[in-house]
Amino acid sequence: MTADPSRPLRTIVATDCGSTTTKAILIEKVGDEYRQTFRGEAPTTVEAPFEDVTRGVLNAIAEIEELSGRKILDGEKIITPSGASGDPKAGVDIYISTSSAGGGLQMMVAGVVQSMTAESAQRCALGAGAIVMDVLASNDGRLPHEKIERIRSLRPDMILLSGGTDGGTVTHVVEMAEYIAAAEPRPRLGMSYNLPLIYAGNRDARTRISEILGKKTALTITENLRPVLEKENLGPARAKIHDLFLEHVMAQAPGYKKLISWAGAPIMPTPAAVGLIMETIARKQGINLIGVDIGGATTDVFSVFGGVFNRTVSANLGMSYSISNVLAEATLDNIMRWVPFSIEEQDLRNRIKNKMIRPTTVPQTQDELQIEQAIAREALRLALIHHKSLATGLKGVQQERSISDVFEQKASGETLVDMLQLDLIVGSGGILSHAPRRVQALLMMVDAYEPLGFTELAVDSIFMMPHLGVLSTVNEQAATDVFVRDCLIHLGTCVAPIGQGAWGERCADYTLTFHGRPEPGVGTGGARVPVAPSNATGDGPPPAIKGTLAFGEVRLFPLGVGDEATVAMTPARSVDLGAGKGVPVDRRVRGGVVGVVLDGRGRPLRLPTKPEERVRALKRWHAALKLYPE
């Protein structure tokens, strides 16, 4: 079933088949805009005893039927288009889906130079929604037999091979192909078919690659990822990955052939769909953004800076299955610095191990919640460091080339992630989306990412970004309508001056002038400037709050969703708000369910080293933001 472009879409049902849960949402056109109206979920049924993904899909849609009173299913079939059964209130205009069930898309990538073509291949696979199992390169330090053994033992869903610029040497990329051929790799699912392999390297090597790999793999040849050193061309190879994901990987998974026949648009890997909605929003609103999805086993980070999209997956950072890895990578001291009470090291280690062996448990006490949120800060921080290392400019590109440069080949890949140019951070995943108080999600992201200057923050309400990503391929307007109105919960704006000073000293003077529907009452700190009572008619000055933000201080000013305020700040001489040290800044900011946070803790953020001072500081900040019940 494919979408009929001439038919207006008024009702859409979308599912995301996750590894444990299948989530369905109903989107309907209400007046001139699209809204998400009902949702249902059911356990995913890829594994025994069902071994048919469509069972879980039907169960999740049946829950929507029950809640909405709309007949969508006819036995084991989705009624499309709406009204097809004769009842105008039955059926939907299109069914679409994403999937990460059965472990998602697992790939191995290979290139010639690790920091150049191999890294481009890794970026390409990650952007297509894959988990990258390993990156092979001619110069990765492994001996030929080690490479062959690694390829043989991995059993990925797909291999992406790249290497060489067009017209350059073919020796090394042919050598990599020979290693793959010698390994005779088998796919993870289905023994009866050849492993899909995409060749996206030097076009001069295509004939040799076909001779070596044509019979041993299901070979697909596409455009070079790095046709010249100065340019990356990831689009064609990414499109091929999506095609092969549907043809080979999805077709082998239980019940997916039936699911593909129901869908009105190609089924996408869940992370690729999330990346697509991020790209769409960044393009339509002309902003730079970072999105994070922190799960039980992995943490995905997405970014769009200057129109360039990047995705990374930290496969060893998560809040349940991978929680012990967070402890190992972050170290105990880094987790402890966020905990506002003293705790024995062994006690903390035991609690973390308990979470790993009982991944579905949720915190029962405030202490447990604070420990889990401390671990989340470190998982988020480490995942962003990993993302910054891959979201870079092209390495190996010379700015000014001389003979010595050619021999030296300086790495020129600087990270594209510029926190001062960042406009929006979007968080999703249980620990952020289901935090008991929204302000907890805001502070976790602020502490982990240390945004600079003015940054908006939001969370995904019920994790519908995958559904909206695949919907954007069919109807961009519907996807952006629902994203803005139902998916995102705007938390507010964080204003973080850059620089450091002795705690208690002046960091910046501020004036908040409220527009729209000003919040009654004052935030934590600051004096209300008297205003004329006739403000409701528009002939009095808008209400304002003036004050001084000290170093080591955090202040919260309520500003509702849809409301705006102007923040005028005059920083101390050594402090920068984005316009230069000591230069005053005047910016219009948007509110949210939390409001406007002025963060005077300094950047980079440094916590006191003495435990009792650190605990005192944390408690003071938590009280200022009303982070936990008193």
C-alpha positions as CSV (number, residue, x, y, z in Angstrom):
1,M,0.0,0.0,0.0
2,T,1.5,3.4,-1.0
3,A,0.2,6.8,-0.2
4,D,-2.0,8.4,-2.8
5,P,-0.6,12.0,-3.3
6,S,-4.0,13.2,-4.6
7,R,-5.8,12.2,-1.4
8,P,-5.7,14.6,1.5
9,L,-4.4,13.0,4.7
10,R,-6.9,13.5,7.6
11,T,-6.2,10.5,9.8
12,I,-2.8,8.8,10.2
13,V,-1.8,5.8,12.4
14,A,1.9,5.4,13.0
15,T,3.8,2.8,15.0
16,D,7.3,2.4,16.3
17,C,8.3,-1.2,16.9
18,G,10.9,-1.0,19.6
19,S,12.9,-3.9,21.0
20,T,10.5,-4.3,24.0
21,T,7.4,-2.1,23.3
22,T,5.4,-1.2,20.2
23,K,4.0,2.3,20.4
24,A,1.1,3.5,18.2
25,I,-0.2,7.0,17.8
26,L,-3.3,8.4,16.0
27,I,-2.9,11.8,14.3
28,E,-6.0,13.6,13.0
29,K,-6.5,16.9,11.2
30,V,-8.4,19.2,13.6
31,G,-9.5,22.3,11.7
32,D,-6.4,23.5,9.8
33,E,-3.8,21.7,11.9
34,Y,-2.7,18.2,12.7
35,R,-2.8,16.9,16.3
36,Q,-1.8,13.7,18.0
37,T,-5.1,12.5,19.6
38,F,-4.7,9.0,21.0
39,R,-1.9,6.6,21.7
40,G,-1.6,2.9,22.6
41,E,1.2,0.5,23.3
42,A,1.7,-3.3,23.5
43,P,4.7,-5.6,24.0
44,T,6.7,-6.2,20.8
45,T,6.2,-9.7,19.4
46,V,9.3,-10.4,17.3
47,E,10.6,-13.2,19.5
48,A,9.2,-16.6,20.6
49,P,6.5,-17.6,21.2
50,F,4.8,-15.2,18.7
51,E,7.6,-14.6,16.2
52,D,5.5,-12.1,14.2
53,V,6.0,-8.4,14.7
54,T,2.4,-7.6,13.4
55,R,0.8,-9.2,16.5
56,G,2.2,-6.4,18.7
57,V,1.3,-3.7,16.1
58,L,-2.3,-5.0,16.0
59,N,-2.5,-5.0,19.8
60,A,-1.2,-1.4,20.1
61,I,-3.6,-0.2,17.4
62,A,-6.5,-2.1,19.1
63,E,-5.8,0.0,22.2
64,I,-6.2,3.2,20.1
65,E,-9.5,1.8,18.7
66,E,-10.7,1.3,22.2
67,L,-9.7,4.8,23.4
68,S,-10.9,6.7,20.3
69,G,-14.0,4.7,19.5
70,R,-12.8,4.7,15.8
71,K,-12.8,1.4,14.0
72,I,-9.3,1.0,12.4
73,L,-8.9,-2.8,12.2
74,D,-10.9,-5.3,10.1
75,G,-9.8,-8.6,11.7
76,E,-6.0,-8.7,11.1
77,K,-6.0,-5.9,8.5
78,I,-5.8,-2.1,8.8
79,I,-8.7,-0.4,7.0
80,T,-7.2,2.1,4.5
81,P,-8.2,4.6,3.3
82,S,-10.6,6.0,5.8
83,G,-14.2,5.4,4.7
84,A,-13.2,2.4,2.5
85,S,-15.5,0.1,4.5
86,G,-18.5,2.4,3.8
87,D,-18.4,4.0,7.3
88,P,-16.8,7.5,7.0
89,K,-15.6,7.2,10.6
90,A,-13.8,3.9,10.1
91,G,-10.2,3.3,8.9
92,V,-7.2,5.7,8.4
93,D,-5.8,7.4,5.3
94,I,-2.3,5.9,5.8
95,Y,-0.3,3.6,8.1
96,I,3.4,4.2,8.6
97,S,6.0,2.6,10.9
98,T,9.6,2.6,12.1
99,S,11.4,-0.3,13.7
100,S,14.4,-1.0,16.0
101,A,13.1,-4.5,17.0
102,G,15.4,-7.4,16.8
103,G,18.4,-5.2,17.6
104,G,17.8,-2.6,14.9
105,L,20.4,-2.3,12.1
106,Q,23.9,-3.5,12.9
107,M,26.7,-2.6,10.5
108,M,30.4,-2.9,10.1
109,V,32.2,-0.2,8.1
110,A,35.6,-0.3,6.4
111,G,37.8,2.4,4.9
112,V,41.4,3.0,3.9
113,V,42.6,5.8,6.3
114,Q,41.0,5.6,9.7
115,S,40.6,9.3,10.3
116,M,39.4,10.0,6.7
117,T,37.4,7.5,4.6
118,A,36.8,5.1,7.5
119,E,35.4,8.0,9.6
120,S,33.2,9.2,6.7
121,A,31.9,5.7,6.4
122,Q,31.1,5.6,10.1
123,R,29.3,9.0,9.9
124,C,27.3,7.7,6.9
125,A,26.2,4.5,8.7
126,L,25.3,6.3,12.0
127,G,23.3,8.9,10.0
128,A,21.3,6.0,8.4
129,G,20.3,4.8,11.9
130,A,22.8,1.9,12.3
131,I,24.7,0.7,15.3
132,V,28.4,0.5,14.1
133,M,29.9,-2.7,15.4
134,D,33.4,-2.0,14.3
135,V,35.4,0.3,12.0
136,L,38.1,-1.4,10.0
137,A,40.9,0.5,8.2
138,S,44.1,-0.3,6.4
139,N,46.0,1.6,9.1
140,D,44.1,0.5,12.2
141,G,47.1,-1.5,13.5
142,R,45.5,-4.9,13.1
143,L,47.2,-7.7,11.2
144,P,45.5,-9.2,8.1
145,H,44.5,-12.4,9.9
146,E,43.1,-10.4,12.8
147,K,41.0,-8.3,10.4
148,I,39.7,-11.5,8.7
149,E,38.8,-13.2,12.0
150,R,37.0,-10.0,13.2
151,I,34.9,-9.8,10.0
152,R,34.0,-13.5,10.3
153,S,33.0,-13.4,14.0
154,L,30.9,-10.2,13.9
155,R,28.0,-11.3,11.6
156,P,26.6,-7.8,10.9
157,D,23.4,-7.1,9.0
158,M,25.4,-5.2,6.4
159,I,28.9,-3.9,5.5
160,L,29.8,-0.5,4.1
161,L,33.2,-0.4,2.3
162,S,34.7,2.9,1.2
163,G,38.2,4.1,0.4
164,G,40.2,6.3,-1.9
165,T,39.3,9.4,-3.7
166,D,38.1,9.1,-7.3
167,G,41.0,8.7,-9.6
168,G,43.4,7.9,-6.7
169,T,45.2,4.7,-5.8
170,V,43.1,1.5,-5.8
171,T,45.6,-0.8,-4.0
172,H,44.4,-0.3,-0.4
173,V,40.7,-0.5,-1.0
174,V,41.1,-3.7,-3.1
175,E,43.2,-5.1,-0.2
176,M,40.3,-4.4,2.2
177,A,37.9,-6.2,-0.2
178,E,40.2,-9.2,-0.3
179,Y,40.1,-9.4,3.5
180,I,36.3,-9.4,3.4
181,A,36.2,-12.0,0.7
182,A,38.6,-14.3,2.6
183,A,36.4,-14.0,5.8
184,E,33.3,-15.1,3.8
185,P,31.0,-13.2,6.2
186,R,27.5,-14.5,7.1
187,P,24.6,-12.2,7.9
188,R,23.1,-12.1,11.4
189,L,19.6,-13.1,10.3
190,G,18.8,-15.7,7.7
191,M,21.5,-18.1,6.6
192,S,20.2,-18.6,3.0
193,Y,21.1,-15.3,1.5
194,N,24.4,-13.4,0.9
195,L,25.4,-10.6,3.2
196,P,24.5,-7.1,1.7
197,L,27.7,-5.1,1.0
198,I,27.7,-1.5,-0.2
199,Y,30.8,-0.2,-2.0
200,A,31.1,3.6,-1.9
201,G,34.8,4.1,-2.7
202,N,37.1,5.1,-5.5
203,R,35.2,4.6,-8.8
204,D,38.3,3.3,-10.5
205,A,38.3,0.2,-8.3
206,R,34.7,-0.8,-9.0
207,T,35.6,-3.5,-11.6
208,R,38.1,-5.2,-9.2
209,I,35.7,-4.9,-6.3
210,S,33.0,-6.6,-8.4
211,E,35.4,-9.4,-9.3
212,I,36.4,-10.0,-5.7
213,L,33.1,-9.6,-3.9
214,G,30.4,-10.0,-6.6
215,K,29.9,-13.8,-5.9
216,K,30.6,-13.8,-2.1
217,T,28.2,-10.9,-1.1
218,A,25.1,-9.2,-2.3
219,L,27.1,-6.3,-3.7
220,T,25.6,-2.9,-4.3
221,I,27.8,-0.1,-5.9
222,T,27.0,3.5,-5.2
223,E,28.8,7.0,-5.4
224,N,32.0,7.6,-3.5
225,L,31.7,8.9,0.0
226,R,34.8,11.0,-0.5
227,P,35.0,11.8,-4.2
228,V,37.7,14.4,-3.3
229,L,39.4,15.0,0.0
230,E,37.6,18.3,0.5
231,K,34.1,16.9,0.0
232,E,31.9,14.3,1.7
233,N,29.0,12.8,-0.2
234,L,27.0,10.7,2.2
235,G,23.5,10.9,0.7
236,P,23.6,8.2,-2.0
237,A,25.2,5.6,0.4
238,R,22.7,6.4,3.2
239,A,19.8,6.0,0.7
240,K,21.2,2.6,-0.3
241,I,21.5,1.5,3.4
242,H,17.8,2.3,3.9
243,D,16.8,0.3,0.7
244,L,18.9,-2.7,1.8
245,F,17.6,-2.5,5.3
246,L,14.1,-3.0,3.9
247,E,15.0,-5.6,1.3
248,H,17.3,-7.8,3.2
249,V,17.3,-7.2,7.0
250,M,13.6,-6.4,7.5
251,A,12.5,-9.1,5.1
252,Q,14.3,-11.7,7.2
253,A,12.7,-10.6,10.5
254,P,9.5,-12.5,11.6
255,G,6.3,-10.9,10.3
256,Y,8.0,-7.9,8.6
257,K,6.9,-8.8,5.0
258,K,3.3,-8.4,6.1
259,L,4.1,-5.2,7.9
260,I,5.9,-3.7,4.8
261,S,2.8,-4.6,2.7
262,W,0.5,-2.6,5.1
263,A,2.8,0.5,5.3
264,G,2.1,3.5,3.0
265,A,5.8,4.6,3.2
266,P,9.1,2.7,3.6
267,I,9.7,1.4,7.1
268,M,12.7,3.3,8.6
269,P,15.1,2.4,11.4
270,T,14.0,4.2,14.5
271,P,17.1,6.4,15.0
272,A,17.1,7.4,11.3
273,A,13.5,8.6,11.7
274,V,14.4,10.6,14.8
275,G,17.3,12.2,12.9
276,L,14.9,13.1,10.1
277,I,12.5,15.0,12.3
278,M,15.5,16.9,13.9
279,E,16.8,17.8,10.5
280,T,13.3,18.9,9.3
281,I,12.7,21.2,12.4
282,A,16.2,22.7,12.2
283,R,15.7,23.5,8.5
284,K,12.2,24.9,8.9
285,Q,13.0,27.1,11.9
286,G,16.6,28.0,10.8
287,I,18.1,26.9,14.1
288,N,21.1,24.8,15.5
289,L,20.0,22.0,17.8
290,I,21.2,19.0,19.8
291,G,18.8,16.1,20.5
292,V,19.5,13.3,22.9
293,D,17.7,10.0,23.4
294,I,18.9,8.2,26.5
295,G,17.8,4.6,26.7
296,G,18.5,1.6,28.9
297,A,21.4,0.3,26.8
298,T,22.4,3.1,24.5
299,T,22.4,6.9,24.2
300,D,21.9,8.5,20.8
301,V,23.0,12.1,20.2
302,F,21.8,14.1,17.1
303,S,23.0,17.5,16.1
304,V,22.3,20.0,13.3
305,F,24.8,22.9,13.1
306,G,24.8,25.2,10.1
307,G,22.5,22.7,8.3
308,V,24.9,19.8,8.7
309,F,23.3,16.7,10.4
310,N,25.2,14.3,12.5
311,R,24.2,11.3,14.7
312,T,26.3,9.2,17.1
313,V,25.2,6.3,19.2
314,S,27.1,5.5,22.5
315,A,26.4,1.8,22.6
316,N,27.8,1.4,26.1
317,L,26.1,4.3,27.9
318,G,22.6,3.7,29.2
319,M,20.5,3.8,32.3
320,S,19.8,0.1,33.0
321,Y,21.6,-2.6,30.9
322,S,24.6,-0.3,30.4
323,I,24.5,1.5,33.7
324,S,27.7,-0.2,35.0
325,N,29.6,1.0,31.9
326,V,28.6,4.6,32.8
327,L,30.2,4.0,36.3
328,A,33.3,2.6,34.7
329,E,33.7,5.4,32.1
330,A,32.7,8.3,34.2
331,T,34.4,7.1,37.5
332,L,32.8,7.1,40.9
333,D,34.0,10.6,41.8
334,N,32.3,12.2,38.8
335,I,29.0,10.5,39.7
336,M,29.3,11.4,43.4
337,R,29.8,15.1,42.7
338,W,26.1,15.4,41.7
339,V,24.7,13.6,44.7
340,P,23.5,16.0,47.4
341,F,24.2,13.8,50.4
342,S,27.1,11.6,51.5
343,I,27.0,7.8,50.7
344,E,29.4,5.0,51.2
345,E,31.2,4.0,47.9
346,Q,30.2,0.3,48.3
347,D,26.5,1.2,48.8
348,L,26.5,3.3,45.6
349,R,28.2,0.5,43.6
350,N,25.6,-2.0,44.9
351,R,22.7,0.3,43.9
352,I,24.1,0.7,40.4
353,K,24.6,-3.1,40.0
354,N,21.1,-3.7,41.2
355,K,19.8,-1.5,38.5
356,M,21.8,-3.4,35.9
357,I,20.4,-6.8,36.9
358,R,16.8,-5.5,37.4
359,P,16.6,-3.0,34.5
360,T,12.8,-2.4,34.8
361,T,12.9,-1.1,38.3
362,V,12.1,2.6,39.0
363,P,13.4,4.7,42.0
364,Q,11.3,4.2,45.1
365,T,12.8,7.0,47.3
366,Q,14.1,10.5,46.7
367,D,17.7,9.2,47.4
368,E,17.4,6.6,44.7
369,L,16.0,9.2,42.3
370,Q,18.9,11.6,43.0
371,I,21.5,8.9,42.4
372,E,19.8,7.8,39.2
373,Q,19.7,11.4,37.9
374,A,23.4,11.9,38.9
375,I,24.3,8.9,36.8
376,A,22.2,10.3,33.9
377,R,24.2,13.6,34.0
378,E,27.4,11.6,33.4
379,A,25.9,9.4,30.7
380,L,24.7,12.5,28.9
381,R,28.0,14.3,29.3
382,L,30.1,11.4,28.0
383,A,27.7,10.8,25.1
384,L,28.1,14.4,24.0
385,I,31.9,14.2,24.2
386,H,31.7,11.1,22.0
387,H,29.4,13.0,19.6
388,K,31.7,16.0,19.4
389,S,34.6,13.8,18.4
390,L,32.7,12.4,15.4
391,A,30.6,15.5,14.4
392,T,33.7,17.2,12.9
393,G,34.8,19.0,9.7
394,L,36.6,16.7,7.3
395,K,40.0,15.5,8.4
396,G,42.9,15.5,5.9
397,V,41.7,18.7,4.2
398,Q,44.4,21.3,3.9
399,Q,43.6,25.0,4.3
400,E,46.8,26.1,2.5
401,R,48.7,23.3,1.0
402,S,52.4,23.1,0.8
403,I,54.8,20.1,0.1
404,S,55.4,19.7,3.8
405,D,51.7,19.6,4.5
406,V,51.2,16.8,2.0
407,F,53.7,14.7,3.9
408,E,52.5,15.8,7.4
409,Q,48.8,15.7,6.7
410,K,47.7,17.7,9.8
411,A,44.2,16.7,11.1
412,S,41.9,19.6,10.2
413,G,38.7,18.2,11.6
414,E,37.4,20.5,14.3
415,T,34.1,19.7,16.0
416,L,31.0,21.3,14.4
417,V,29.3,21.4,17.8
418,D,29.5,25.0,19.0
419,M,27.6,25.5,22.3
420,L,27.6,29.3,21.9
421,Q,25.7,28.9,18.6
422,L,23.3,26.3,20.0
423,D,19.6,27.4,20.0
424,L,17.7,24.3,21.3
425,I,18.4,21.1,23.3
426,V,15.8,18.4,23.0
427,G,15.9,15.5,25.5
428,S,14.0,12.2,25.3
429,G,14.2,8.8,27.0
430,G,12.6,7.7,30.3
431,I,14.9,9.5,32.7
432,L,14.3,12.9,31.0
433,S,10.7,12.5,29.7
434,H,9.4,10.9,32.9
435,A,11.3,13.0,35.5
436,P,8.8,13.6,38.4
437,R,9.3,17.4,38.0
438,R,10.1,19.0,34.6
439,V,12.8,21.2,36.2
440,Q,14.8,18.0,37.0
441,A,15.1,17.2,33.3
442,L,16.2,20.8,32.6
443,L,18.9,20.8,35.2
444,M,20.2,17.3,34.2
445,M,20.7,18.6,30.6
446,V,22.2,22.0,31.8
447,D,24.6,20.2,34.2
448,A,25.7,17.6,31.5
449,Y,26.0,19.9,28.5
450,E,26.9,23.2,30.1
451,P,25.2,25.4,27.5
452,L,26.7,28.8,26.9
453,G,24.8,32.1,26.6
454,F,21.1,31.7,25.7
455,T,19.7,28.2,25.1
456,E,16.2,26.9,24.9
457,L,15.5,23.4,26.4
458,A,12.6,21.0,25.7
459,V,11.7,17.3,26.3
460,D,9.8,14.8,24.1
461,S,6.5,14.2,25.8
462,I,5.8,10.6,25.0
463,F,8.6,9.7,22.6
464,M,6.8,10.2,19.3
465,M,9.8,11.6,17.4
466,P,10.3,8.3,15.4
467,H,6.7,8.4,14.2
468,L,7.0,12.0,13.2
469,G,10.3,11.4,11.3
470,V,8.7,8.8,9.0
471,L,5.6,11.0,8.7
472,S,7.8,13.9,7.5
473,T,8.6,11.9,4.4
474,V,4.9,11.7,3.5
475,N,3.5,15.0,4.9
476,E,6.0,17.5,6.3
477,Q,3.3,19.9,7.5
478,A,1.6,17.2,9.6
479,A,4.9,16.2,11.1
480,T,6.0,19.7,12.1
481,D,2.5,20.6,13.4
482,V,2.4,17.7,15.8
483,F,6.1,18.1,16.7
484,V,5.6,21.7,17.8
485,R,2.2,21.3,19.4
486,D,2.1,17.8,21.0
487,C,5.6,16.3,20.9
488,L,7.7,19.0,22.4
489,I,7.3,20.2,26.0
490,H,9.1,23.5,26.2
491,L,10.9,23.7,29.5
492,G,12.2,27.3,29.1
493,T,15.5,29.1,28.5
494,C,18.8,28.9,30.3
495,V,21.0,32.0,30.4
496,A,24.6,31.0,31.3
497,P,27.4,33.6,31.4
498,I,30.8,32.4,30.3
499,G,33.7,33.0,32.8
500,Q,34.6,32.3,36.4
501,G,34.9,34.3,39.6
502,A,34.9,33.9,43.4
503,W,31.5,32.8,44.6
504,G,29.4,35.6,45.9
505,E,31.1,38.2,43.6
506,R,29.0,40.0,40.9
507,C,28.6,38.0,37.7
508,A,26.1,40.1,35.9
509,D,23.3,42.7,36.5
510,Y,20.0,41.7,34.9
511,T,16.6,43.1,34.0
512,L,13.8,40.8,32.9
513,T,11.0,42.6,31.1
514,F,7.8,40.5,30.6
515,H,5.7,40.5,27.5
516,G,2.5,38.6,26.7
517,R,0.9,37.0,29.8
518,P,3.3,37.9,32.6
519,E,3.5,35.5,35.5
520,P,2.2,36.9,38.7
521,G,4.6,36.8,41.7
522,V,8.4,36.9,41.7
523,G,10.9,34.1,41.0
524,T,13.6,33.2,43.4
525,G,15.4,36.5,44.0
526,G,15.2,39.9,42.3
527,A,13.1,43.0,43.0
528,R,9.8,43.8,41.2
529,V,9.9,47.2,39.6
530,P,6.6,49.1,40.3
531,V,4.4,49.1,37.3
532,A,1.2,51.0,36.4
533,P,-1.9,48.8,37.2
534,S,-3.4,49.6,33.7
535,N,-1.0,47.2,31.9
536,A,-3.8,44.9,30.8
537,T,-5.0,47.5,28.3
538,G,-1.5,48.0,26.9
539,D,-1.0,51.6,28.1
540,G,1.3,50.9,31.0
541,P,4.9,49.6,30.9
542,P,5.4,45.9,31.0
543,P,6.4,44.5,34.4
544,A,10.1,44.0,35.0
545,I,12.4,42.4,37.5
546,K,15.9,43.8,38.2
547,G,18.7,42.3,40.2
548,T,22.3,41.1,40.4
549,L,23.4,37.6,39.7
550,A,26.3,36.5,41.8
551,F,28.9,33.8,40.9
552,G,27.8,30.4,42.3
553,E,24.1,31.3,42.2
554,V,21.2,30.0,40.2
555,R,17.9,31.9,39.8
556,L,14.6,30.8,38.4
557,F,11.9,33.2,37.0
558,P,8.5,31.6,36.1
559,L,7.6,32.4,32.5
560,G,4.8,30.3,31.0
561,V,4.6,28.4,27.8
562,G,4.0,30.8,24.9
563,D,5.1,33.8,27.0
564,E,8.1,35.9,26.2
565,A,10.4,38.2,28.1
566,T,13.4,40.4,27.3
567,V,16.5,39.6,29.3
568,A,19.0,42.5,29.4
569,M,22.3,41.6,31.1
570,T,25.4,43.7,31.9
571,P,28.2,41.2,32.7
572,A,31.2,41.8,34.9
573,R,34.4,42.8,33.0
574,S,35.7,39.2,32.8
575,V,32.4,37.6,31.8
576,D,31.1,37.0,28.3
577,L,27.5,36.4,27.3
578,G,28.3,35.8,23.6
579,A,29.1,39.4,22.5
580,G,32.5,39.6,24.2
581,K,33.8,40.1,27.7
582,G,32.0,42.8,29.6
583,V,29.7,43.6,26.7
584,P,26.0,44.1,27.6
585,V,23.5,41.7,25.9
586,D,19.8,42.2,25.3
587,R,17.8,39.1,24.1
588,R,14.2,38.1,23.8
589,V,13.6,34.7,25.4
590,R,10.7,32.2,25.5
591,G,9.2,30.6,28.5
592,G,8.1,27.0,29.2
593,V,6.8,24.8,32.0
594,V,9.9,25.7,34.1
595,G,10.7,29.3,33.0
596,V,13.9,31.3,32.7
597,V,17.0,30.1,34.6
598,L,19.9,32.4,35.2
599,D,22.9,30.2,35.8
600,G,25.7,32.0,37.6
601,R,27.8,28.9,38.4
602,G,30.3,29.9,35.8
603,R,31.6,28.2,32.6
604,P,33.3,25.8,32.6
605,L,31.2,24.6,35.5
606,R,33.4,23.7,38.5
607,L,31.9,22.2,41.7
608,P,33.6,22.6,45.1
609,T,36.2,19.9,45.8
610,K,35.4,19.6,49.5
611,P,32.5,17.2,50.0
612,E,30.6,19.2,52.6
613,E,31.0,22.5,50.6
614,R,29.8,20.6,47.4
615,V,26.7,19.2,49.2
616,R,25.9,22.6,50.6
617,A,26.1,24.2,47.1
618,L,24.0,21.4,45.5
619,K,21.3,21.8,48.1
620,R,21.3,25.6,47.6
621,W,20.8,25.2,43.8
622,H,18.2,22.5,44.2
623,A,16.2,24.8,46.7
624,A,16.5,27.8,44.3
625,L,15.0,25.7,41.4
626,K,12.5,23.8,43.7
627,L,14.1,20.6,42.2
628,Y,12.8,18.2,44.9
629,P,10.0,18.3,47.5
630,E,11.3,20.0,50.7
